[in-house]
Amino acid sequence: MREDEQAFAKRNAENLMFVEDSVRRLHAALSTYYQATYFRVKVEHQESLHAHDAIAEISGPVYR
């Protein structure tokens, strides 16, 4: 592994976030957006090391 790849891998390991975590954070932010009434979020991590991608989705009305 090259030096720049090692640095990238180290930074990623220090800030783990799965696609499910991302959609939860986006849901929390969108739930407070006063102009929204409904939302749909799809997060996709396109894998470079595995033969599959990780995908998470969330949608629904905004509750006030």
N, C-alpha and C positions, 0 to 999 in steps of 0.2 A: 504494500500500500504506500502510495506516495505521501510526502509530508503534508501537502495541502489537503489530501483526502483524510488523513489522520486528524487534522485540526477540525475539519468539517464534521467528522464522525464524533469527535469529542464534544463539540458544541451541541450537536443533536442529542447526545446522551444526557447532557445537563439540562435539557428542556424537553422532556418527553411529553408528547401530546398525541393522543390517538384521534382519529376522525370523529369518534363519538364525543370526545372532550370538546372538539371544535364546534360541533353542532350545538352542544349544550351552552357554550359561551355565546354563540351567535343568537340562540333562542333567548337567552337572558337579556342581551342587548336589544333585540328587536321587540321584546315584550314591553319595553319602556318607550318605544318610538311612538310619539303621539299621533303621527300621520298615518300609521299603518293600521289596517284592520285584519289583515291575513298575511301570512308569510309562508314561504317554502324555501328551505335551504338544503343544498346537496353539497357535501364535501367529499372530494375524491383524492386519495393519495395514490399517485401513479407509481407503482413499485418499479425499482430498477434492479433489485436483487432477487425478486420472487416472480413467479409466473402468474400472479394475481394482483389486483388492485384492492385497496381498502376503501369502502364507500359507506357513508352514513347520510341519512336524510331525516329531516324533521319538518313538519308543517302544521299549521293550525291557526285558529283565530288569535288575535291579540286581546288579552284580557286586561281590563283596567280596574 
